[in-house]
Amino acid sequence: MTEQYSRQPAQGFERGTDGPKVILVGVDGSDTSMRAAAYAGGLARRQNALLAVVYVQPVMAAGAALGAPVADATDGIAEDLVAEIRDAARRVRGIFDVRWEFHTFRGDPYNGLVKAAEELKADAVVVGSSEQAGHRLIGSVAVRLVKAGRWPVTVVP
């Protein structure tokens, strides 16, 4: 018996385009976000992807109205995060080399990460699980990102 089939033109292999090109990780200095950064760094290294480390600076209108130096405080947090990430990258240089960039966005964490993922053309998003008990009731940033269904999301405990 002879099988007959219609031959489809072969799809060429796309060298260098398999897997994610940009992996975004949200950091805020918490233990879970730093574990998420380490996990995302490993993914980026194995996939030869760019690691986009994103800190979303909260906008606290009430604090600013009372004269609190909110922007200065959040800028300081961003500077501390960059220093910590640079230090970690230096410690593993030559062993694990990862291409990475640090970005800051302003706003609430969910909308800031969504904006960052869109602007940076992220293929995947990695975040730490929430450490706040109230998020079980109203939903964490991680749950909201998963529900948005726009990127593969990995939540690191």
N, CA, C and O atoms as a GROMACS GRO file, in nm:
protein
  628
    1MET      N    1   0.083  -0.117   0.000
    1MET     CA    2   0.000   0.000   0.000
    1MET      C    3   0.088   0.124   0.000
    1MET      O    4   0.187   0.131   0.074
    2THR      N    5   0.053   0.218  -0.081
    2THR     CA    6   0.130   0.342  -0.091
    2THR      C    7   0.056   0.454  -0.020
    2THR      O    8  -0.063   0.476  -0.042
    3GLU      N    9   0.129   0.524   0.064
    3GLU     CA   10   0.070   0.639   0.132
    3GLU      C   11   0.091   0.762   0.047
    3GLU      O   12   0.198   0.781  -0.012
    4GLN      N   13  -0.010   0.843   0.041
    4GLN     CA   14   0.002   0.968  -0.033
    4GLN      C   15  -0.019   1.083   0.064
    4GLN      O   16  -0.102   1.077   0.155
    5TYR      N   17   0.055   1.184   0.041
    5TYR     CA   18   0.040   1.302   0.126
    5TYR      C   19   0.080   1.423   0.045
    5TYR      O   20   0.149   1.415  -0.056
    6SER      N   21   0.034   1.533   0.092
    6SER     CA   22   0.069   1.659   0.029
    6SER      C   23   0.192   1.714   0.098
    6SER      O   24   0.192   1.735   0.220
    7ARG      N   25   0.295   1.738   0.024
    7ARG     CA   26   0.419   1.787   0.085
    7ARG      C   27   0.410   1.938   0.108
    7ARG      O   28   0.389   2.016   0.015
    8GLN      N   29   0.426   1.977   0.234
    8GLN     CA   30   0.427   2.118   0.271
    8GLN      C   31   0.568   2.171   0.255
    8GLN      O   32   0.665   2.098   0.281
    9PRO      N   33   0.582   2.294   0.215
    9PRO     CA   34   0.718   2.350   0.210
    9PRO      C   35   0.779   2.347   0.350
    9PRO      O   36   0.714   2.381   0.449
   10ALA      N   37   0.903   2.308   0.357
   10ALA     CA   38   0.971   2.298   0.487
   10ALA      C   39   0.990   2.436   0.547
   10ALA      O   40   1.031   2.530   0.480
   11GLN      N   41   0.959   2.446   0.673
   11GLN     CA   42   0.983   2.570   0.746
   11GLN      C   43   1.130   2.569   0.788
   11GLN      O   44   1.176   2.473   0.850
   12GLY      N   45   1.201   2.672   0.754
   12GLY     CA   46   1.342   2.679   0.790
   12GLY      C   47   1.360   2.703   0.938
   12GLY      O   48   1.278   2.768   1.003
   13PHE      N   49   1.467   2.650   0.990
   13PHE     CA   50   1.501   2.670   1.130
   13PHE      C   51   1.543   2.814   1.150
   13PHE      O   52   1.625   2.865   1.074
   14GLU      N   53   1.490   2.879   1.251
   14GLU     CA   54   1.524   3.018   1.279
   14GLU      C   55   1.634   3.020   1.383
   14GLU      O   56   1.608   3.016   1.504
   15ARG      N   57   1.757   3.028   1.337
   15ARG     CA   58   1.872   3.024   1.427
   15ARG      C   59   1.869   3.144   1.522
   15ARG      O   60   1.854   3.259   1.478
   16GLY      N   61   1.882   3.117   1.649
   16GLY     CA   62   1.892   3.223   1.748
   16GLY      C   63   1.759   3.284   1.789
   16GLY      O   64   1.757   3.379   1.867
   17THR      N   65   1.648   3.232   1.739
   17THR     CA   66   1.520   3.292   1.777
   17THR      C   67   1.435   3.197   1.861
   17THR      O   68   1.324   3.233   1.900
   18ASP      N   69   1.485   3.080   1.889
   18ASP     CA   70   1.410   2.990   1.977
   18ASP      C   71   1.427   3.037   2.121
   18ASP      O   72   1.535   3.077   2.163
   19GLY      N   73   1.320   3.033   2.194
   19GLY     CA   74   1.325   3.075   2.333
   19GLY      C   75   1.312   3.226   2.346
   19GLY      O   76   1.307   3.298   2.246
   20PRO      N   77   1.306   3.271   2.468
   20PRO     CA   78   1.285   3.414   2.493
   20PRO      C   79   1.408   3.497   2.460
   20PRO      O   80   1.522   3.453   2.479
   21LYS      N   81   1.385   3.617   2.411
   21LYS     CA   82   1.495   3.711   2.385
   21LYS      C   83   1.511   3.806   2.502
   21LYS      O   84   1.622   3.850   2.533
   22VAL      N   85   1.399   3.839   2.568
   22VAL     CA   86   1.402   3.930   2.682
   22VAL      C   87   1.322   3.868   2.797
   22VAL      O   88   1.203   3.839   2.782
   23ILE      N   89   1.388   3.849   2.910
   23ILE     CA   90   1.321   3.799   3.031
   23ILE      C   91   1.318   3.915   3.129
   23ILE      O   92   1.422   3.968   3.168
   24LEU      N   93   1.199   3.954   3.168
   24LEU     CA   94   1.181   4.065   3.261
   24LEU      C   95   1.162   4.010   3.401
   24LEU      O   96   1.087   3.914   3.421
   25VAL      N   97   1.231   4.069   3.497
   25VAL     CA   98   1.211   4.032   3.638
   25VAL      C   99   1.183   4.159   3.717
   25VAL      O  100   1.254   4.259   3.705
   26GLY      N  101   1.078   4.152   3.798
   26GLY     CA  102   1.044   4.264   3.885
   26GLY      C  103   1.113   4.249   4.019
   26GLY      O  104   1.106   4.144   4.082
   27VAL      N  105   1.182   4.356   4.062
   27VAL     CA  106   1.249   4.354   4.192
   27VAL      C  107   1.204   4.473   4.276
   27VAL      O  108   1.175   4.581   4.224
   28ASP      N  109   1.198   4.450   4.407
   28ASP     CA  110   1.164   4.559   4.498
   28ASP      C  111   1.248   4.553   4.625
   28ASP      O  112   1.222   4.627   4.720
   29GLY      N  113   1.347   4.466   4.627
   29GLY     CA  114   1.433   4.452   4.743
   29GLY      C  115   1.390   4.345   4.841
   29GLY      O  116   1.465   4.310   4.932
   30SER      N  117   1.269   4.291   4.823
   30SER     CA  118   1.222   4.184   4.913
   30SER      C  119   1.300   4.055   4.884
   30SER      O  120   1.359   4.039   4.778
   31ASP      N  121   1.298   3.965   4.982
   31ASP     CA  122   1.367   3.837   4.964
   31ASP      C  123   1.313   3.762   4.843
   31ASP      O  124   1.391   3.706   4.765
   32THR      N  125   1.180   3.760   4.827
   32THR     CA  126   1.124   3.684   4.715
   32THR      C  127   1.160   3.747   4.581
   32THR      O  128   1.182   3.676   4.483
   33SER      N  129   1.168   3.880   4.575
   33SER     CA  130   1.203   3.942   4.447
   33SER      C  131   1.350   3.917   4.413
   33SER      O  132   1.386   3.903   4.296
   34MET      N  133   1.435   3.910   4.514
   34MET     CA  134   1.576   3.883   4.488
   34MET      C  135   1.596   3.737   4.446
   34MET      O  136   1.681   3.708   4.363
   35ARG      N  137   1.516   3.645   4.504
   35ARG     CA  138   1.520   3.506   4.456
   35ARG      C  139   1.469   3.499   4.313
   35ARG      O  140   1.522   3.423   4.231
   36ALA      N  141   1.366   3.578   4.282
   36ALA     CA  142   1.315   3.581   4.145
   36ALA      C  143   1.422   3.632   4.049
   36ALA      O  144   1.436   3.581   3.938
   37ALA      N  145   1.499   3.732   4.092
   37ALA     CA  146   1.608   3.785   4.008
   37ALA      C  147   1.714   3.679   3.983
   37ALA      O  148   1.765   3.666   3.871
   38ALA      N  149   1.749   3.603   4.087
   38ALA     CA  150   1.848   3.496   4.070
   38ALA      C  151   1.796   3.389   3.975
   38ALA      O  152   1.869   3.342   3.888
   39TYR      N  153   1.670   3.352   3.991
   39TYR     CA  154   1.609   3.251   3.904
   39TYR      C  155   1.604   3.301   3.760
   39TYR      O  156   1.641   3.229   3.667
   40ALA      N  157   1.560   3.426   3.741
   40ALA     CA  158   1.551   3.483   3.607
   40ALA      C  159   1.690   3.496   3.544
   40ALA      O  160   1.706   3.479   3.424
   41GLY      N  161   1.790   3.526   3.627
   41GLY     CA  162   1.927   3.534   3.577
   41GLY      C  163   1.973   3.399   3.521
   41GLY      O  164   2.040   3.394   3.418
   42GLY      N  165   1.938   3.292   3.590
   42GLY     CA  166   1.972   3.158   3.541
   42GLY      C  167   1.900   3.127   3.411
   42GLY      O  168   1.959   3.070   3.319
   43LEU      N  169   1.772   3.165   3.403
   43LEU     CA  170   1.698   3.145   3.278
   43LEU      C  171   1.763   3.222   3.163
   43LEU      O  172   1.783   3.169   3.054
   44ALA      N  173   1.794   3.348   3.190
   44ALA     CA  174   1.854   3.433   3.086
   44ALA      C  175   1.988   3.377   3.040
   44ALA      O  176   2.019   3.378   2.920
   45ARG      N  177   2.067   3.328   3.134
   45ARG     CA  178   2.197   3.272   3.097
   45ARG      C  179   2.180   3.150   3.008
   45ARG      O  180   2.245   3.137   2.905
   46ARG      N  181   2.090   3.058   3.049
   46ARG     CA  182   2.071   2.936   2.971
   46ARG      C  183   2.008   2.962   2.836
   46ARG      O  184   2.036   2.890   2.740
   47GLN      N  185   1.924   3.064   2.827
   47GLN     CA  186   1.856   3.094   2.701
   47GLN      C  187   1.932   3.199   2.618
   47GLN      O  188   1.890   3.232   2.507
   48ASN      N  189   2.042   3.249   2.672
   48ASN     CA  190   2.117   3.357   2.608
   48ASN      C  191   2.024   3.476   2.579
   48ASN      O  192   2.029   3.536   2.471
   49ALA      N  193   1.942   3.508   2.677
   49ALA     CA  194   1.846   3.618   2.665
   49ALA      C  195   1.895   3.738   2.745
   49ALA      O  196   1.982   3.726   2.831
   50LEU      N  197   1.839   3.852   2.715
   50LEU     CA  198   1.865   3.972   2.792
   50LEU      C  199   1.780   3.967   2.918
   50LEU      O  200   1.660   3.939   2.911
   51LEU      N  201   1.840   3.993   3.032
   51LEU     CA  202   1.767   4.001   3.158
   51LEU      C  203   1.736   4.148   3.184
   51LEU      O  204   1.826   4.229   3.205
   52ALA      N  205   1.607   4.182   3.181
   52ALA     CA  206   1.563   4.319   3.209
   52ALA      C  207   1.515   4.323   3.354
   52ALA      O  208   1.408   4.272   3.386
   53VAL      N  209   1.595   4.383   3.441
   53VAL     CA  210   1.562   4.394   3.583
   53VAL      C  211   1.484   4.524   3.601
   53VAL      O  212   1.534   4.632   3.566
   54VAL      N  213   1.362   4.514   3.654
   54VAL     CA  214   1.274   4.630   3.662
   54VAL      C  215   1.233   4.657   3.807
   54VAL      O  216   1.185   4.569   3.878
   55TYR      N  217   1.254   4.782   3.847
   55TYR     CA  218   1.206   4.830   3.977
   55TYR      C  219   1.098   4.933   3.948
   55TYR      O  220   1.121   5.030   3.876
   56VAL      N  221   0.980   4.912   4.005
   56VAL     CA  222   0.871   5.007   3.987
   56VAL      C  223   0.867   5.097   4.110
   56VAL      O  224   0.837   5.052   4.221
   57GLN      N  225   0.898   5.224   4.089
   57GLN     CA  226   0.898   5.320   4.199
   57GLN      C  227   0.755   5.360   4.230
   57GLN      O  228   0.684   5.410   4.143
   58PRO      N  229   0.712   5.337   4.353
   58PRO     CA  230   0.574   5.373   4.387
   58PRO      C  231   0.554   5.524   4.386
   58PRO      O  232   0.642   5.601   4.424
   59VAL      N  233   0.438   5.563   4.341
   59VAL     CA  234   0.400   5.704   4.343
   59VAL      C  235   0.307   5.720   4.463
   59VAL      O  236   0.197   5.666   4.466
   60MET      N  237   0.353   5.795   4.560
   60MET     CA  238   0.275   5.813   4.683
   60MET      C  239   0.230   5.958   4.692
   60MET      O  240   0.298   6.042   4.751
   61ALA      N  241   0.116   5.984   4.633
   61ALA     CA  242   0.065   6.121   4.629
   61ALA      C  243   0.045   6.179   4.768
   61ALA      O  244   0.074   6.296   4.791
   62ALA      N  245  -0.004   6.098   4.861
   62ALA     CA  246  -0.029   6.148   4.996
   62ALA      C  247   0.102   6.191   5.064
   62ALA      O  248   0.107   6.296   5.128
   63GLY      N  249   0.205   6.111   5.049
   63GLY     CA  250   0.334   6.145   5.109
   63GLY      C  251   0.393   6.270   5.048
   63GLY      O  252   0.450   6.353   5.118
   64ALA      N  253   0.380   6.282   4.916
   64ALA     CA  254   0.432   6.399   4.848
   64ALA      C  255   0.355   6.524   4.890
   64ALA      O  256   0.415   6.631   4.902
   65ALA      N  257   0.225   6.513   4.910
   65ALA     CA  258   0.143   6.626   4.952
   65ALA      C  259   0.183   6.675   5.091
   65ALA      O  260   0.170   6.793   5.122
   66LEU      N  261   0.230   6.583   5.174
   66LEU     CA  262   0.272   6.621   5.308
   66LEU      C  263   0.416   6.669   5.312
   66LEU      O  264   0.469   6.699   5.419
   67GLY      N  265   0.479   6.675   5.198
   67GLY     CA  266   0.615   6.724   5.191
   67GLY      C  267   0.722   6.618   5.212
   67GLY      O  268   0.840   6.650   5.223
   68ALA      N  269   0.683   6.492   5.216
   68ALA     CA  270   0.780   6.385   5.235
   68ALA      C  271   0.862   6.368   5.107
   68ALA      O  272   0.806   6.376   4.997
   69PRO      N  273   0.992   6.347   5.120
   69PRO     CA  274   1.077   6.330   5.001
   69PRO      C  275   1.063   6.190   4.942
   69PRO      O  276   1.157   6.111   4.946
   70VAL      N  277   0.945   6.160   4.887
   70VAL     CA  278   0.915   6.027   4.836
   70VAL      C  279   1.005   5.990   4.720
   70VAL      O  280   1.061   5.880   4.718
   71ALA      N  281   1.021   6.079   4.623
   71ALA     CA  282   1.103   6.049   4.506
   71ALA      C  283   1.247   6.020   4.547
   71ALA      O  284   1.310   5.930   4.493
   72ASP      N  285   1.299   6.098   4.642
   72ASP     CA  286   1.436   6.074   4.689
   72ASP      C  287   1.449   5.937   4.752
   72ASP      O  288   1.548   5.867   4.731
   73ALA      N  289   1.350   5.899   4.831
   73ALA     CA  290   1.354   5.768   4.897
   73ALA      C  291   1.350   5.655   4.796
   73ALA      O  292   1.428   5.560   4.806
   74THR      N  293   1.260   5.663   4.698
   74THR     CA  294   1.250   5.554   4.600
   74THR      C  295   1.369   5.554   4.505
   74THR      O  296   1.409   5.448   4.458
   75ASP      N  297   1.428   5.672   4.476
   75ASP     CA  298   1.550   5.675   4.397
   75ASP      C  299   1.663   5.605   4.472
   75ASP      O  300   1.744   5.535   4.412
   76GLY      N  301   1.667   5.624   4.604
   76GLY     CA  302   1.768   5.557   4.685
   76GLY      C  303   1.752   5.407   4.683
   76GLY      O  304   1.850   5.334   4.677
   77ILE      N  305   1.628   5.360   4.686
   77ILE     CA  306   1.602   5.216   4.678
   77ILE      C  307   1.650   5.162   4.544
   77ILE      O  308   1.714   5.057   4.538
   78ALA      N  309   1.620   5.234   4.437
   78ALA     CA  310   1.663   5.192   4.303
   78ALA      C  311   1.816   5.184   4.296
   78ALA      O  312   1.871   5.089   4.241
   79GLU      N  313   1.884   5.285   4.352
   79GLU     CA  314   2.030   5.285   4.350
   79GLU      C  315   2.086   5.167   4.430
   79GLU      O  316   2.183   5.104   4.388
   80ASP      N  317   2.024   5.137   4.544
   80ASP     CA  318   2.068   5.023   4.625
   80ASP      C  319   2.048   4.891   4.551
   80ASP      O  320   2.133   4.802   4.557
   81LEU      N  321   1.935   4.879   4.480
   81LEU     CA  322   1.908   4.757   4.403
   81LEU      C  323   2.010   4.739   4.292
   81LEU      O  324   2.061   4.629   4.271
   82VAL      N  325   2.040   4.847   4.220
   82VAL     CA  326   2.140   4.839   4.112
   82VAL      C  327   2.275   4.797   4.170
   82VAL      O  328   2.343   4.712   4.113
   83ALA      N  329   2.314   4.856   4.282
   83ALA     CA  330   2.442   4.822   4.344
   83ALA      C  331   2.446   4.674   4.383
   83ALA      O  332   2.546   4.606   4.362
   84GLU      N  333   2.336   4.626   4.441
   84GLU     CA  334   2.332   4.485   4.482
   84GLU      C  335   2.339   4.392   4.362
   84GLU      O  336   2.408   4.289   4.366
   85ILE      N  337   2.270   4.426   4.253
   85ILE     CA  338   2.271   4.343   4.132
   85ILE      C  339   2.408   4.347   4.066
   85ILE      O  340   2.459   4.245   4.021
   86ARG      N  341   2.469   4.466   4.061
   86ARG     CA  342   2.605   4.476   4.004
   86ARG      C  343   2.704   4.391   4.085
   86ARG      O  344   2.789   4.324   4.028
   87ASP      N  345   2.691   4.395   4.217
   87ASP     CA  346   2.779   4.317   4.303
   87ASP      C  347   2.762   4.168   4.276
   87ASP      O  348   2.861   4.095   4.266
   88ALA      N  349   2.637   4.123   4.265
   88ALA     CA  350   2.611   3.981   4.236
   88ALA      C  351   2.668   3.944   4.099
   88ALA      O  352   2.724   3.835   4.084
   89ALA      N  353   2.653   4.031   4.000
   89ALA     CA  354   2.706   4.002   3.866
   89ALA      C  355   2.858   3.994   3.868
   89ALA      O  356   2.917   3.910   3.801
   90ARG      N  357   2.923   4.082   3.947
   90ARG     CA  358   3.069   4.079   3.958
   90ARG      C  359   3.119   3.949   4.021
   90ARG      O  360   3.220   3.893   3.980
   91ARG      N  361   3.044   3.901   4.122
   91ARG     CA  362   3.086   3.778   4.192
   91ARG      C  363   3.085   3.656   4.100
   91ARG      O  364   3.165   3.565   4.120
   92VAL      N  365   2.998   3.653   4.002
   92VAL     CA  366   2.989   3.534   3.915
   92VAL      C  367   3.047   3.557   3.776
   92VAL      O  368   3.039   3.470   3.690
   93ARG      N  369   3.106   3.676   3.754
   93ARG     CA  370   3.165   3.706   3.623
   93ARG      C  371   3.269   3.600   3.587
   93ARG      O  372   3.352   3.561   3.670
   94GLY      N  373   3.264   3.555   3.463
   94GLY     CA  374   3.354   3.452   3.417
   94GLY      C  375   3.302   3.311   3.440
   94GLY      O  376   3.344   3.216   3.373
   95ILE      N  377   3.210   3.297   3.535
   95ILE     CA  378   3.148   3.167   3.561
   95ILE      C  379   3.011   3.164   3.495
   95ILE      O  380   2.980   3.074   3.417
   96PHE      N  381   2.930   3.263   3.528
   96PHE     CA  382   2.797   3.278   3.470
   96PHE      C  383   2.785   3.420   3.417
   96PHE      O  384   2.767   3.514   3.494
   97ASP      N  385   2.795   3.435   3.288
   97ASP     CA  386   2.781   3.568   3.230
   97ASP      C  387   2.640   3.587   3.178
   97ASP      O  388   2.589   3.505   3.101
   98VAL      N  389   2.578   3.695   3.220
   98VAL     CA  390   2.441   3.727   3.182
   98VAL      C  391   2.437   3.871   3.134
   98VAL      O  392   2.491   3.961   3.198
   99ARG      N  393   2.374   3.892   3.021
   99ARG     CA  394   2.350   4.029   2.974
   99ARG      C  395   2.230   4.083   3.050
   99ARG      O  396   2.124   4.021   3.051
  100TRP      N  397   2.245   4.198   3.113
  100TRP     CA  398   2.134   4.253   3.190
  100TRP      C  399   2.130   4.404   3.181
  100TRP      O  400   2.230   4.470   3.155
  101GLU      N  401   2.011   4.456   3.204
  101GLU     CA  402   1.986   4.600   3.210
  101GLU      C  403   1.897   4.626   3.330
  101GLU      O  404   1.817   4.541   3.369
  102PHE      N  405   1.911   4.744   3.388
  102PHE     CA  406   1.825   4.783   3.500
  102PHE      C  407   1.738   4.898   3.453
  102PHE      O  408   1.786   4.995   3.393
  103HIS      N  409   1.608   4.887   3.481
  103HIS     CA  410   1.513   4.991   3.441
  103HIS      C  411   1.427   5.028   3.561
  103HIS      O  412   1.394   4.943   3.643
  104THR      N  413   1.391   5.156   3.570
  104THR     CA  414   1.293   5.197   3.669
  104THR      C  415   1.172   5.255   3.597
  104THR      O  416   1.185   5.325   3.496
  105PHE      N  417   1.057   5.225   3.651
  105PHE     CA  418   0.930   5.279   3.603
  105PHE      C  419   0.858   5.332   3.725
  105PHE      O  420   0.884   5.286   3.837
  106ARG      N  421   0.770   5.426   3.706
  106ARG     CA  422   0.693   5.481   3.818
  106ARG      C  423   0.548   5.434   3.810
  106ARG      O  424   0.494   5.416   3.701
  107GLY      N  425   0.488   5.413   3.926
  107GLY     CA  426   0.348   5.373   3.930
  107GLY      C  427   0.326   5.261   4.030
  107GLY      O  428   0.412   5.230   4.112
  108ASP      N  429   0.209   5.201   4.020
  108ASP     CA  430   0.184   5.085   4.106
  108ASP      C  431   0.255   4.965   4.043
  108ASP      O  432   0.278   4.963   3.923
  109PRO      N  433   0.290   4.865   4.124
  109PRO     CA  434   0.371   4.754   4.073
  109PRO      C  435   0.312   4.682   3.953
  109PRO      O  436   0.384   4.653   3.857
  110TYR      N  437   0.182   4.653   3.955
  110TYR     CA  438   0.122   4.580   3.843
  110TYR      C  439   0.131   4.661   3.714
  110TYR      O  440   0.185   4.612   3.614
  111ASN      N  441   0.079   4.782   3.715
  111ASN     CA  442   0.080   4.863   3.592
  111ASN      C  443   0.221   4.898   3.547
  111ASN      O  444   0.248   4.907   3.428
  112GLY      N  445   0.311   4.917   3.643
  112GLY     CA  446   0.450   4.944   3.608
  112GLY      C  447   0.515   4.826   3.538
  112GLY      O  448   0.589   4.844   3.441
  113LEU      N  449   0.489   4.705   3.587
  113LEU     CA  450   0.547   4.586   3.522
  113LEU      C  451   0.484   4.562   3.385
  113LEU      O  452   0.554   4.521   3.292
  114VAL      N  453   0.354   4.587   3.372
  114VAL     CA  454   0.288   4.572   3.242
  114VAL      C  455   0.349   4.670   3.142
  114VAL      O  456   0.381   4.632   3.029
  115LYS      N  457   0.364   4.794   3.183
  115LYS     CA  458   0.424   4.895   3.095
  115LYS      C  459   0.566   4.856   3.057
  115LYS      O  460   0.606   4.868   2.941
  116ALA      N  461   0.643   4.810   3.156
  116ALA     CA  462   0.781   4.770   3.130
  116ALA      C  463   0.785   4.653   3.032
  116ALA      O  464   0.865   4.654   2.938
  117ALA      N  465   0.700   4.553   3.053
  117ALA     CA  466   0.698   4.436   2.965
  117ALA      C  467   0.663   4.476   2.822
  117ALA      O  468   0.720   4.423   2.726
  118GLU      N  469   0.569   4.568   2.808
  118GLU     CA  470   0.532   4.614   2.673
  118GLU      C  471   0.646   4.692   2.609
  118GLU      O  472   0.682   4.665   2.494
  119GLU      N  473   0.701   4.790   2.681
  119GLU     CA  474   0.806   4.874   2.624
  119GLU      C  475   0.934   4.797   2.594
  119GLU      O  476   1.001   4.824   2.494
  120LEU      N  477   0.968   4.702   2.678
  120LEU     CA  478   1.091   4.625   2.660
  120LEU      C  479   1.070   4.501   2.574
  120LEU      O  480   1.165   4.426   2.548
  121LYS      N  481   0.947   4.479   2.530
  121LYS     CA  482   0.912   4.365   2.446
  121LYS      C  483   0.953   4.233   2.513
  121LYS      O  484   1.020   4.149   2.453
  122ALA      N  485   0.911   4.219   2.637
  122ALA     CA  486   0.946   4.100   2.715
  122ALA      C  487   0.877   3.976   2.659
  122ALA      O  488   0.761   3.982   2.617
  123ASP      N  489   0.949   3.867   2.658
  123ASP     CA  490   0.894   3.738   2.616
  123ASP      C  491   0.846   3.658   2.736
  123ASP      O  492   0.765   3.566   2.721
  124ALA      N  493   0.895   3.692   2.855
  124ALA     CA  494   0.858   3.620   2.977
  124ALA      C  495   0.876   3.716   3.095
  124ALA      O  496   0.959   3.807   3.091
  125VAL      N  497   0.796   3.694   3.199
  125VAL     CA  498   0.801   3.778   3.319
  125VAL      C  499   0.822   3.687   3.439
  125VAL      O  500   0.757   3.583   3.452
  126VAL      N  501   0.914   3.727   3.527
  126VAL     CA  502   0.941   3.653   3.650
  126VAL      C  503   0.922   3.748   3.767
  126VAL      O  504   0.976   3.858   3.767
  127VAL      N  505   0.846   3.705   3.866
  127VAL     CA  506   0.824   3.786   3.986
  127VAL      C  507   0.831   3.696   4.109
  127VAL      O  508   0.813   3.575   4.100
  128GLY      N  509   0.857   3.758   4.222
  128GLY     CA  510   0.854   3.685   4.348
  128GLY      C  511   0.712   3.680   4.399
  128GLY      O  512   0.630   3.767   4.369
  129SER      N  513   0.682   3.578   4.477
  129SER     CA  514   0.548   3.569   4.536
  129SER      C  515   0.535   3.677   4.642
  129SER      O  516   0.633   3.722   4.701
  130SER      N  517   0.412   3.718   4.665
  130SER     CA  518   0.385   3.825   4.761
  130SER      C  519   0.409   3.775   4.902
  130SER      O  520   0.376   3.661   4.936
  131GLU      N  521   0.468   3.861   4.984
  131GLU     CA  522   0.489   3.828   5.124
  131GLU      C  523   0.381   3.890   5.213
  131GLU      O  524   0.387   3.878   5.335
  132GLN      N  525   0.284   3.956   5.151
  132GLN     CA  526   0.179   4.024   5.228
  132GLN      C  527   0.055   3.937   5.239
  132GLN      O  528   0.005   3.885   5.139
  133ALA      N  529   0.007   3.921   5.360
  133ALA     CA  530  -0.109   3.834   5.386
  133ALA      C  531  -0.235   3.884   5.316
  133ALA      O  532  -0.316   3.803   5.272
  134GLY      N  533  -0.253   4.014   5.305
  134GLY     CA  534  -0.374   4.070   5.244
  134GLY      C  535  -0.390   4.035   5.097
  134GLY      O  536  -0.500   4.042   5.043
  135HIS      N  537  -0.282   3.998   5.033
  135HIS     CA  538  -0.290   3.966   4.891
  135HIS      C  539  -0.366   3.837   4.864
  135HIS      O  540  -0.407   3.812   4.751
  136ARG      N  541  -0.384   3.756   4.966
  136ARG     CA  542  -0.465   3.635   4.947
  136ARG      C  543  -0.610   3.672   4.919
  136ARG      O  544  -0.682   3.597   4.854
  137LEU      N  545  -0.653   3.788   4.969
  137LEU     CA  546  -0.791   3.832   4.950
  137LEU      C  547  -0.809   3.916   4.824
  137LEU      O  548  -0.902   3.893   4.747
  138ILE      N  549  -0.720   4.012   4.802
  138ILE     CA  550  -0.739   4.104   4.690
  138ILE      C  551  -0.653   4.071   4.569
  138ILE      O  552  -0.671   4.132   4.463
  139GLY      N  553  -0.562   3.978   4.581
  139GLY     CA  554  -0.481   3.937   4.467
  139GLY      C  555  -0.347   4.007   4.463
  139GLY      O  556  -0.339   4.128   4.484
  140SER      N  557  -0.244   3.933   4.437
  140SER     CA  558  -0.109   3.988   4.431
  140SER      C  559  -0.078   4.033   4.288
  140SER      O  560  -0.153   4.005   4.195
  141VAL      N  561   0.033   4.101   4.275
  141VAL     CA  562   0.081   4.142   4.143
  141VAL      C  563   0.100   4.018   4.056
  141VAL      O  564   0.064   4.018   3.938
  142ALA      N  565   0.158   3.912   4.113
  142ALA     CA  566   0.183   3.789   4.038
  142ALA      C  567   0.054   3.731   3.983
  142ALA      O  568   0.046   3.694   3.866
  143VAL      N  569  -0.048   3.723   4.067
  143VAL     CA  570  -0.177   3.667   4.023
  143VAL      C  571  -0.237   3.754   3.913
  143VAL      O  572  -0.291   3.702   3.815
  144ARG      N  573  -0.229   3.885   3.929
  144ARG     CA  574  -0.284   3.975   3.827
  144ARG      C  575  -0.209   3.960   3.694
  144ARG      O  576  -0.271   3.964   3.587
  145LEU      N  577  -0.077   3.942   3.699
  145LEU     CA  578   0.000   3.922   3.576
  145LEU      C  579  -0.038   3.791   3.508
  145LEU      O  580  -0.051   3.785   3.385
  146VAL      N  581  -0.055   3.686   3.588
  146VAL     CA  582  -0.096   3.556   3.532
  146VAL      C  583  -0.234   3.569   3.467
  146VAL      O  584  -0.255   3.522   3.355
  147LYS      N  585  -0.327   3.634   3.537
  147LYS     CA  586  -0.462   3.649   3.484
  147LYS      C  587  -0.466   3.735   3.358
  147LYS      O  588  -0.553   3.716   3.273
  148ALA      N  589  -0.372   3.829   3.344
  148ALA     CA  590  -0.368   3.912   3.224
  148ALA      C  591  -0.340   3.826   3.101
  148ALA      O  592  -0.387   3.857   2.992
  149GLY      N  593  -0.265   3.718   3.119
  149GLY     CA  594  -0.241   3.622   3.012
  149GLY      C  595  -0.168   3.676   2.891
  149GLY      O  596  -0.191   3.631   2.780
  150ARG      N  597  -0.081   3.773   2.912
  150ARG     CA  598  -0.011   3.835   2.800
  150ARG      C  599   0.131   3.782   2.781
  150ARG      O  600   0.188   3.795   2.673
  151TRP      N  601   0.187   3.724   2.887
  151TRP     CA  602   0.322   3.669   2.882
  151TRP      C  603   0.325   3.544   2.968
  151TRP      O  604   0.242   3.528   3.057
  152PRO      N  605   0.419   3.455   2.942
  152PRO     CA  606   0.439   3.346   3.038
  152PRO      C  607   0.492   3.411   3.166
  152PRO      O  608   0.585   3.492   3.161
  153VAL      N  609   0.434   3.377   3.279
  153VAL     CA  610   0.473   3.435   3.408
  153VAL      C  611   0.521   3.323   3.499
  153VAL      O  612   0.454   3.221   3.516
  154THR      N  613   0.637   3.343   3.558
  154THR     CA  614   0.690   3.250   3.657
  154THR      C  615   0.690   3.321   3.791
  154THR      O  616   0.742   3.431   3.804
  155VAL      N  617   0.630   3.257   3.890
  155VAL     CA  618   0.625   3.312   4.024
  155VAL      C  619   0.719   3.232   4.112
  155VAL      O  620   0.703   3.111   4.129
  156VAL      N  621   0.817   3.300   4.168
  156VAL     CA  622   0.919   3.235   4.250
  156VAL      C  623   0.885   3.254   4.398
  156VAL      O  624   0.864   3.367   4.442
  157PRO      N  625   0.879   3.144   4.475
  157PRO     CA  626   0.846   3.158   4.618
  157PRO      C  627   0.960   3.220   4.698
  157PRO      O  628   0.947   3.238   4.820
   0.00000   0.00000   0.00000
